[in-house]
């Protein structure tokens, strides 16, 4: 399939930052959210040191080839030498293509392709649907994610790929399937051995360090896993992730500036740690007396110094 047309104009990131025509976008980027076709956004205005970094990285449409790989930490960094996952493969299809978030370090591209190739065997699926990975130059995103900044994260839908090629319109509008019951205590009837198999196969990849899922999904996997259960320790409960699972790989070779995360302990994570997520405080949190202050937005100065080179590269 030919490269998709973006819903926003191209930027030439080698120009002086103050001259770049940036745009603003709001909203979330959950698996089921839809990008309005042809949506036009107003200019941001002059770029200063206080300009949120997401406005810079979110409008870069091409990678920066400066040879540093993944730079910084998963939630505070950027990406050089990004590789784009093709929109179509024999056992995968990229969803929400207008977001231009199918980029990553070459190492995560290999992991995703390998997982997709296993889908027919481990899940009985024709293939997998790929959600957000990273932007061409990584960095903070305009919407939806705190991580996914250094090209080592990938969202995989828990909805099987159909046995046909989806149209561009379908990829932009098709919703992922909810896998968690309304009471949040267990998985829904949509959860099957296929979902179990694809998450397990991802966790068994040596390059994968963590997989984030909803706590109800973790609970189901703890209950149903048989045989070798060592991979369960990589599967971590996290808010959201009702429709997809989030794959995170370790810092790869060729990325000397990548900051690793402390690896999981190796424990299955099926005991008290999991029980916490089903406590009343988590399932039914009390409203705060005052609305929380919005989090401070990262600027270029908050990111590793090399990220300034990444955003300025031609």
CORMO-V366329 format. One line per field, one symbol per residue. psi: psi as a letter, one per 30 degrees, with the letter a starting at -180 (. if undefined). Layout:
psi = ???
This chain:
psi = klkkklglllkjfflkeffkillkkallhleflkjkkgkkklkeakkaffkkfffeffgkflljiggfbkkalegiaaklhkkkkkfklfglkklhfffhghllkfeeeeeeeeeeffeeeffglfalkkbkcllegblklekekebgfgggkkkkkgkkklhlkkleeefffkklkkgklefgflllffkafeeeeeeeeeffkffkelkklkeeeeeeeeefklbjgfffffjkkkkbhfflkjkkllklkgifgkjlkkllffkfggbeeeeefgleeeeikkkkekkkkkkkkklefflkeffeeeffk.
